[in-house]
Amino acid sequence: MLGGLGPTELIVVLVVILVVFGAGKLPDIASGLGKGLREFKNVMQEPEEPDAGEPPKAPPDETPPSGKKPKDA
């Protein structure tokens, strides 16, 4: 359970990560993680725009208020 992690458990986890990846790789890993999170936030904040390569979607056909579909002419 994540809510039960205390300071001692966090220190143990950090030491294990340090041993597994080594001190030289930690800045690279943190940098990559930060860039990924920053890009994710930017994508989430941008309004949704259609791709330039795709044609715009046509609005769906409207049915008359009676509920019957119009006949093709």
N, C-alpha and C positions, 0 to 999 in steps of 0.2 A: 504494500500500500504506500503510495507516494506521500500521503499526508503524515506518515509516521517517520519520515526521515529527519533525524536530528543533526546537529553539527558534527558529531563523531562519524556518523554514517556518510555524510557528505565529504568529509576529509578522506575517509577510506576510499570512496569512489574516485575522488580526484587523484589520489596517489596511484590507484590502479590504472587510471587513464594515462597518467604520466609515465608509468612503467611500460605500458603497452605501446604507446605511440612515441615516446621519447620527447625530451625537452625541445629538440630542434623542430619537430613537426607541429607542435602545439600552436605556434603563431600562424602557420599556414592553415591549419584546420579552423582556427577561430576566424581568420580573415575570410575564408571561403564560406563559413557559416554566416558571417555578418553580411557578406555580399548577397548571398541567397535570400536571407530574410529581408534585406532592403529591396531587392527586386520583387519579391513576393508582395510586400506592402505597396510598392508602386503600381503593380498590376491590379491589385485589389482596389486602389483608389481611382484609377482611370475609368472614365465612362466606357461602356461597351460600344465598340465601333465595328461595323462590318469590315471584313477583309477586302482589300482593294481588288483582289483577283476574283472574288465571288460577286455575281450580280445580286442586286437587292431583291429581297423576297417580296413577292406580290402579296397583297392583302388577301385573306381568305374570302371566298365567295359568300356574299350575304344572302340569307334566305328571307323570303318575304314574311311579314308578320303572321300570315296564316299558317306558317310552318311547312307549306308545300314548296318543293323545289321548282324553280322556273323551267319551262320547257325550252329546249335548244331550238333556235330559229333556223 
